[in-house]
Amino acid sequence: MFRSDRHVRAAYRQEAGTWLIELRLREARQLLNHLDPAPFREQDLDPAAEQYIEEAVREIGAGRPLVLIVYLPGEEARTREAQALPETLSHYFAYRARQSWIELRRLMARGLASLVIGLLFLALCLSARASVQSRGGHDVLMEGLLIIGWVGLWRPVEIFLYDWWPVWRERRRFDALARAPVRVVALPR
């Protein structure tokens, strides 16, 4: 579903042509997955936070300039964790972009393997069809072999026409987020 600029404007603010994705938190750790034992700068994002941020980029558009702003209470904004948020978020989204790229390459490799298998199956079906036809076989059997041979190409066609787009778009969103500046803003009491 495409959203008009007017609708996006209503949901997100703009400053000097840059879209703002704003998060108001009580503490920096709210952005992170509490079950991840990695050091703070390498932790995964909380799934709800990641979903919110990714949905914001989906609505705004990955090609538009954006900045993430994290609002924290004054004392919390000065903590080591809060000051590490720009690096943490950039690192996390760069990692997700790399993972999406790997997933896209795997999908294309699977599509290529499926294509080879599908073409071999089609050739086998066409060969069997020619054999049945040379023996005066039934039209129904010959047509069935032709149809089933083409059905063998269904999956690679699906991969190369449709399946790669969502992964490619996801990678673009994560790339945009990895490059987006992150500002930590202290809120007055």
Summary of the structure (lengths in Angstrom):
residues: 189
radius of gyration: 25.2
end to end distance: 39.8
largest distance: 89.6
contacts: 522
relative contact order: 0.16
helix: 67%
strand: 14%
